């Protein structure tokens, strides 16, 4: 009977420690997965200027929203907190008009954008985002881990040129946008 209790205790101990071990092992796979500038040059992206973040972001079939507009709002805060831009957020409330609204915004000058959207200042850049993919898993002792990818297009309404970046990361859900923004800031600082 004593051997049975010892084996049972070892089995319970092994099962109880599997979650934390697995959760910590998952940490090794976290971080920025990919970073690619698909249009323009990162060095051409001015910092410290007025940025209008347009939301909700578009999404592909491989992605899903947590809450419409949340990604855009998170990026507006993270980009501001990283001292990359002075940000303002505009959320289109008619989801069926997203593409038409984006086309219309691309045709306006900065003063026209300010007047049309009631902004505090004319934007020097507009950020249009696309949620490329998102998956989530619960990691024991770690919380929710998300594997997410974004296409971020920084559009200059004055020159009609864009700098577009595709970034993918696997991070705890609450830190994903902050880590993506940190990577963007670091690479922008190193860009010639």
N, C-alpha and C positions, 0 to 999 in steps of 0.2 A: 504494500500500500504506500510505503514511503517513496519508493521509486516512481510510482504513478504521480504523486504530488510534485516531485522534483521535475519530471518530464512535463507535466501540465504547467508548472510555474515557468519553465523555460519557454514553452510554446506561447504562453500569454505574454511574456517579456519580449519575445521575437515579434509577435504580431503588433504589440503596442509600439515598438520602435520602428516598424516599417514605414509608417506615415512620415515621421520626422526625417528619417533617412532619405526617403523618396523625395520629400519636399526640398531638402537641402541639395540633393543630387540634381534636381531640376534647375537650380540656380546656375549651374555650370553652362547651361544652354541659353541663358538669357543675354540680352544686349541688342545692339543694332545688328540686324541681319544683312541688310544691304543699303547702299546709298549710291544713287546714280543721278547725275545731272543729265536730263534728256533733251533739254532745250536751253540755249543761252550759255552763259558762263557765270559761275558762282561769284566771281570777282566783280561782275557787273551789278550785283544786287546791293543797292545802297542800304545802309543801316541808319537808324536814328530818324527816319522819315515817317510821315503819316501813312499808316497802312489800314485799309478797309478790308476786314475779313468778311467774306460773303458766305452765308449759310442758309439752309443746311448744305453740307457737302453732298456732291453726287455720290453714288455708290455703284459698284459692279454687282453681278450676281453672286460673287464669292464673298460678299460682305453683308453685314446687317447693322442697322442702327441700334444703339442702346436707347437713345432718345434723340429724335431729329433735332439737329442744331447743336447738340452737345459737343461734337468734334470741333466745329467752328468756334464755339465759345471757349473750349479748352485751349485751342491754339491762340485765340486772341489774348487770353490771359498769359499763357506761357511765353509767347513772343514779347509781350510787354514786360513781363517779369524778368526775362533774360536780357533786357535793355537792347533788344534788336530793333524794335520799332515802337512808335507811339500808335497804339491800335484803337480801332473802333469796330464794332460788330454790327452787321446788318443781317437780319434773318428774314427771308422771304416767307410770308405766311401762306401763300397759295402754292402748294407743292406742285400742282400741275403746270405752273408757269415758270419753274426753275430755269429751264433752258432758254426760254424767251427773255426772262429777266437778265440772265447772264449776257445774252447777245446785246440787249439794250444797254447794259452797263459798259460793255466794251466800246460802244460807239460814242459815249459821252466824254467830255473834257472834265478835268478835276473840278472846276467851278460848277459845271452842270451837275456832276455827281453830288456835290455838297448841297446844292439847292433841291435836287430831286429827292434825296434821301434824308434831308434834314440833319446833316452831319455837322459837327462842331468845327471842322476844318476841311479844306479840299484834300482828298487823298492823293499822295504821291504814287502809291502802289495799291493794287487790289490783290487779294489772295482768294483764288478759286481752288477748292480742294476736291479730291475724289478719294473715297474710301475704297481701296483696291481689294483688300481681303481682311477678314477678321475671324478668329476662332478663339475660344476661351476654354480654360480648364481650371479646375480647383486643385491647387497643390497643397498637400497637408502641411500645416504650420506656416504656409506662405500666403495663402489667400488665393484670389483669382489672378491667373496669369493669362495675358492676352498676346496672341500673335497677330500683329496688325500691320497693314501697309497703306501708305498714303501717297497720292500724287499731289504735290503742292505747286500751283502755278502762281508766281508773282508777276502780275501784269502791270506794266507801266502805261497808264492812260495817255501820257504825253507823247511817248515814242511809239506806242502800240507794239512794244516788244515784250517778251516774257522770258523769265528764268524759271524753268520747270525742274523739279526735283522729285524723284521717287525714293521713298524711305520705308524700310520695313524693320520692325523691332519685335522682340519677344521680351516683355517686361510685366511686372505686376500692374494690373489694370490702372491703378491710380497714378502710376509713374510713367506710363507709356508716352504720353504727349510731352511731358517735361523732358524725358530722355531724348526723344526725337528732336526737340527744340535745342537741347544742349549740343547734340551732334551737329545740327545745322549751324549753330553759332560757332562751334569750333572749326568746322570746315570752311565757313565763310571767312573767318579770321585768318586762316592759312592760305586762302585763295590769292593768287597773284593779281 
